[in-house]
């Protein structure tokens, strides 16, 4: 089977650019030549899925993992109670126990055929799911043990993660600056792992970050005040990515966390970094960086090129993030990192790996910016991928208000 054009291009081969594909850009220079883990379709495994207590990832002597066909899910698992009510009628998430060894897991059920909008949507989901099944493990990423399929349902068997998600954590109380820094450091490391393996999450948010804050003793009765572990969960939107990847057809993600370029279908690892910046701002300030009224799209308007997606992107161009909170005055290094990650221009954001080297995490030598808000100054391109955006220095409050009403 011939290699996809995105793989050939990432490998340095000459490829004729098709309509909708991204031209070469600085992303290729920043991320280098990234290759896919596999470019071949895999046959469903004929044996049982890996044990949660063992390494189920592929090796050179093992066939790649795939979605496995079954006839009766209850032969291998006992479904328990629902983890939480789903916002989608075609999906449920349950606790479960595996009969073979009593291992506790979480199972996401996706009901056919409503869980996909089209055959292409299903094809993309299958490809991304098999890609995730074959990705190297990380302690910062919730494991996907196996994915099963019968005529009516998909069963995604996942690691049961301890603790609460960040949304629940912040509902109970604010977190200290040290706890926030620890969470963000681990979250960036999780993203660096995904990005190094040619994947983007595309829906990183508070609800998709689990924190186990169980106190941990460090001798002589001392107790750690920082989380013992952070894990990223929910990979329904995960996609393969190389610097030559094409433009997406739909805008996926959650309001506040979606980077401006994603509204034009141009997802990349830097879009995930923007979402980390939103999470960082929420952890440190107790609120989101943007006003809710910016995001007023309705169901069915989230296709790339729609008037509403273009409008929201324009609004983000002139949106002002309030960095006057005392936490930023007391911790200027946090201000520097968060403002970089929230840059409107993706080229001004650090990669996840670069952000981990920031001085706020104890690393010296990170290039501090003399103008922290450089990403939002009037020197930015005014012609943004064909969208004419007003120059910020000439847009007053009256014009910003009018822009929201467009």
N, C-alpha and C positions, 0 to 999 in steps of 0.2 A: 504494500500500500504506500503510495507516495506521501512524503512528509507534508504537513500543512504549511502554507506559505509563511505563517507567523514564525514557525520553527526555522524554516530555511532562512528567513530574513534575520532572525536573531543569531543564527550561526554565521552570518556574513555572506550568504548566497544572494545572488541577484534575483529579485522577485518583481514581477510587474504589479504595480499597485492597483488594486481594484477600488471601485467607488465605495466610500465609507470607511476605508482603512486609514489608519493614522499614518501620516508621513513621518520620516525620520525626524527626531527631535532630540533635545537635550536629555530626555529620559534614557535614550540608548547610551549616552555618554555616562550618565550617573549610575545606571544599573548594569552596564556591560552586556556581554553576550550570554543570555540566560536561555537554557534549553529545558524542554519538557522532560519529566521523569519517564513518561512513556507516550508513544504516539500510536500504539496499536490497540485494537479492540481486544478485550480479554474475555475468555470463556468463564461462565459462572463456576465457582469452586464446587467440587464434588464432595468435599468433606465438610465436617462441622466447622463452625466459626472458631476463632481463637479464644482461649480462656482469658478472662480479665486479669488473671494472675500471671500470664505469660506474654511474651512479645509476639504479637500477631502480624507484624509488618513483614513485608516481603524481603527476601534475601536473594542472593545470586543463585541459590539452589532451589528456590521456591517460586512457583508460578505467581504472577500478580493477582492480588485479591480483586474480586468482582462482586456484583450483586447476585445473590444465590437464590435460585428458584426453590420454593417449598410448596407443600400442599396443606400443612396444618401447623401454624405457629405454636399452638398450645402443646405440641409434642415436645418442644424444647424449653418453653418458658411458661411461667405462671404470672399472668398480669395482676398487678396490684391496683391501688388507688391512683387517681389522676393527680399528677404533680401540681397542675394549676389549670384552670379553664382556658381553653384556646380561643383566640379571637377569630380563628378560621374554622368554618364548618367542616372543612375537609381534612382537619388535622387534630390529633389528640396526643398528649404526652403522659405516659403512665410509668409508675414504678413497676419493676418486674423482678422475678427471681429465676435464675437459670437452673433447670432441674438437674443437670449433670453434676454440678458442684455447689449449688446453693448461692452462687455469686449474685449480689444485688446490683442491678443495672437500672438504667432509664431507657424506655423505648418510645420513640416518636412514631406514631402511626399516621401515614399519609394515605387517604382513601381515594381510590381511582373512581372515575376519571377526573373528578373535579379538582384534584390537586395540581393539575397542569392546564394551562390555557390553550396549549397547542401541542402538536407533535414535536415541533422544534423546541418548545419549552421543556418537554420531557426528555428529549435527546440531550439537551444541554445539562439538565439536572443529572442524568445518568453519567455523563462524562465527568462532571465535577465531583460527583460522589465517588466514583471509582478512583479518581485522582486523589481525593482525600484519604481513601482507604489505603493507598499505597505511599502516603507521605510519611517520612520518618517521624518517630514519636518525639514529643516534647512534654516536659512536666507542666508547661504553661498552657497547653492546649488539651481540652477534654478529648479523651480517646473515643474513636468510633470503632467498636469491636467488630461488627459485621452489619451488613444490610441484606435483609431478606425480602422476598417478593412472592406473593401468591396472586391469584387472578383478581383480587379485589383490593389489596392493600400492600403498601411498602412498610417494612418494619426496620427502623434505624436503631440498632442496639448500641447504646452509648454508656460511657463511664458515669457512675453516680457520683456527683461532685458534692463535697461537704460545704457547709457554710451558706451564705446568702448572696444574692446578686447585689451589685452596687446600688441599684435603685432602692432595694429594701434596706440596705445599710444606711443610706442617707435619710430614709424616712424615719429611722430611729434616732439618729443623731448626726451632727457634723463630725468630720474626721480631723485629726490634728495634721499639721503640716508634714510631720515625719511619716505618718501613716499614708498620707496622700502621695508623698514622694516615693515610698516603697511600692505602693500600688502601681503608680505610673511607670516606674522603672521595670517592674515585672511585665506590665502590659506592653510596653515598647519592646521588650525582649521577645514576647509572644509574637508581635507583629513582625519583628526582624526574622523570626523563624519561618513564618508563613511566606514572607517576601523572598527569603533566600531559597525557598522551594517553589518559586514561581506561582504563588497564589496570592489573591487579595480577598479580604473578608467581605467588604462592601456593605456591611450593616453592623459595624461596631457601635455599641451603645451601653449605657449603664446596665440594662437588663441582660446583656450578653457577657458580662464579666462577673465571675463568681469569686468571692473572697471568703477564705476560711480564717476567721479572726480568733480561733481557739488559742487562749494564752499558752505560751510555750516556755517552760522553765529553762534557765541557763545556768544552773548551779547555784548553790548557796541561797536558794529560794527566790532568786531574781526571775522576773517574768518579762518576756518580750512584749513591747507595746506595738509592734508592727505585725502585719498579717503574716501568718505562716505560709500561705500560698495564695496565688492568684491564678485562675484558669479562665480562658476564653471559651465560650460555648456557642452553639447554634450556628451551623455552617450551611444553612439553606441557600444563602446567597453567594457562598464562596465560588470563586471562578479562577481558572488558570489565567496567567498573565505573563507576557513578555513585553519588552519595550516596543515591539512591532504589533502588538495586539490591536484589533480593530475597535471601532466605536460601538458601544452597546446600543440596543434598540429601545430599552426601557430604563427609566431611572428607578433604581431600587435603593432601599435604605429607610432611614427615619428622619423626620424633620429635625432641624438643628445640626445633625451630624453629617449631612450630605455636603461634600465640598462643591464649590461652584462648578468646577470642570465636569463633575459627575452629572450635573444637570444637562450637559451637552453630550453625555454618554462616554466621556473620556476618563474611565476609572483607571487608577494605578495605585501602587503602594503609597504614594503621597496622598491619595484620597483617604486611606486608612489613617495616616498620620494626622490629617485634619480632624478626624473623628476622635483620636486620642487627645488632641488639643481641646476639643469640646468637653470631653470627660474631665480633663485636667482643670479647665475653667470652672466646671460645676463642682468639683471636689474642693477647690480652693475658695470659691466665692459663694457657693450655695445657690447659684442661679445659672441659667444658660446664657451664652454670650449674645444671642440674637433675640429680637422681639418676635413673639409668636405670630403676630399679624403678617409677617413676611411670608409665611408658609400657609397660603390659603387655597391650595389646589384641592380639587375634588377627585373622587374616584374616576378613573378612566383618562385623567389628564397627564399621567406620568410617562408619556412616550417622548422619546428624544426628538426635539424639534417642535414640540407643541408650544403654542403661545404662552401657556402658563409656566412651563419650565423655563422658557426664555425670560419671562417676567421675573420669576424668583431669582434667576441668576443675575439679572440687572440690579435687583434690590440688594443682593449680597455685595455687589460691587461698591455701593455707597454706604452700606451698613457700618456703623461705628461700634466697636467693641469697647466697653467701659473697663479700662485698666486702672481706674483710680482707687480701687479697693485697698484697704490698709495692708492686706496680705502681700500685695505686690510691692508696696513701699518698703515693707519690712524684709522682703525676700526678692531683691531685684533679679537674682539669677532665675528664679521661677518665672518672673515676668518676661525675661528674655526668651526662655524656652517656650513658654505657652504662646507668646505673641508670634514667634516663628512658626509654630505648628498651625496656628490659626490664620496664617497668611492667605490672602485671597489668591495670590499668584502661586501656583503649585511649585514653580521653580525656586521660590524663596523658602520653602519648607525643607527641613532636614529629613533625610531618610530615617527610618526607625533606628537603624544601626548607628547613624551619626548622632542622633538625639541621645542615645545611651552614653555617649562620650561627653555630654554637656557637663559644665562645671557644677551645675546644681546637684548632680549625682556624685560629686566628689572627684571629677576628672578635670585636671587643669589643662590649659592649652586650647580649650574650645574657642574658636574665633568669635569674640563678643562683637555685637553690632553697635556702632556709634549712634545709629539711628534705628531704634528698636522697631519703629513702625514703618520701616522702609517699604514693607510689602503693601502698604496702603497709601503711599504718597502719589503725587500727581505724575510721577515719571512712568507709571505703568502704561502698558500699551492701551491705547484708546480703541483700537480695532481688535476686539477679542474674538478670534475664530469667526470673523464675519459679523459679530454682533457689535453694533456701535454703542458704546457705553459712555455716559457723560463723564467729563473730567471732574474728579472729586473736588479739586480746589475751587471750582467755580459753581459747585452745587450747594446751595444754602438749605436751611431747614425747611423753607417753604417748598423748594423743589423736591426735597426728599419725601415730604408728606404727599406731594402730588404723585410722586413715583409709585408710592404704595397704592394709590387709587387707580393706577393704569389698568 
